[in-house]
């Protein structure tokens, strides 16, 4: 059954709490002697960019050097991933990436990318957020059934995400497949232009994380149709989950992790891991992330993060096969 396959694959994807944390890596004496570049594969305003900017200041304080966020938007995060893979493994260039560039790309197009998973050093998983289906406020739909009916009656309607092959693209495609409707996809260079066109009525729908979706919905600028997790989001308590609305077992959050180029020296890796664990446990950061609907993840060592990524790629491969998704 397609639903069982999707449920099994997606349900296991974010079982982070089941990973037993290993003892923290011992941080060596390595400290950067010049500013660090923190690359982000999307335009300012999206969840990855927001997380990067929340991490940058406390990470700068912890490392003793400025951490400068650099946006390299385009191709669903793949431009940034390629640039990161080509950077020197000296600790002065790191990046925040998600499933799109680190897992899904290699599932959808294994021979067509100019970098591979082995080109990176996973440092740690940093955050997870639930996703929300939001539509232009003039779309005549207030729930999933009405949205399905709208798409069936409006063949000119389109939806957009921040790139082909990113997790939100595949999550939306999986939802639409399970609803039995085909809707053209518009790929953008980041989350901010997606929202601009959604507000302007140029696209009807997007699948976005809670940090972007909730403020827009609460301000009445868009309508939130459903949460793509098994539990309702505290920021949108009145918005039912997709599971509640008939897509049983639909549970597909978004994650972001921190990476460096392959070959990062062990002392540099240990220093970054220790610094990030310290930063991610700071109450002020946790409070800010919670306000955005994002949950920090702590205790996932580089080795565990690498195992998580391997499992993630297999989960997405199962989803792509089950839903017959292609570029």
C-alpha positions, 0 to 999 in steps of 0.5 A: 500500500502506498500509504503504508510505505510513505508512513513507514518511511516518513515516520522513522525519518525524524526519530532523533530522540531514539538515538542515544547520545554518545559522550561529547567529543573532547574539544581541542585547543583549535580556535579560528584566527580569522572570521568564519564563513557560514554558508546558507543555500537560500535567500534571506528570510527562510528557515535555514537563513533564520537559523544561521543568523540565530547561531552566528552571534553566539557561535562568534562569541564561543569561537572568538571570531566573527561568524559571517552569514553568506547567502548562496541561493539557488537550485534548492540549496545545491549551489551552496552545497557545491561551493561548500564541497569545493572549499578548503577543509580548514575550518573557515567555511561551514554551511547550514543545509537540509535534506534537499541538498544533502539527501534528496538531490542524490536520490532524484538525480544520482548521476547528475550532481557535481558533488556527492555525500562523501564531499562533506563532513557532517558536524551535527543536526541542529534543528527541526520544524513542522511544515504547514500547507498555506494558500493565498487568502483568496483561494476558496479553500479552508481545509484539505478537502476544499483545497483538493476540490479547488485544484481539480476545478482550477487547472491553471493553479500552481504551487511554489517552493524554494527549489526543485528537489528540496524537502518541501517540494517532495513533501508537497508532491507526496501530499498532492499524490495522496490527494490524487491531484496534479498541480504544476510546481514553480521553483524559486531561489529561496523562501522569501520570493515564494511568499512574495508571489503567494501573497500576490496571488501568482501561486496558489499554495506552498508547503513551508515550515512553521517559522514562516507560515505561522506569522503569516497565517496569524496576521491573516495574510494567508490561510493555513490549511494543515500541519504536515506532522502528527501533532498540531503546532502550538503556534497554530493550535486551531489548524488540524494536521493532514493526518486528522484530515484523512492523510493518515500517518502524514508526518514530514518535518524539515531539518537543518544541520551543520556541515563542513567540507570533507577532510576537516581535521579532527581537532577542528571538528571536535571544536565545532561540535563542542561549540555548537552543542554549547550554543544550541543549549543556551536558553536565549537561543532555545526561546528564540527558536521556539518562538519561530516553531523551531526545535533545537537538536542537541547531542547528535555527534558527527558519527551519529549525524552521518548515520542519520544522513544515510538513513535519511537518504534511504527514507527519501528513496522509499518515498520517491519510489512509492509516490513515483516522484521525479524531477 
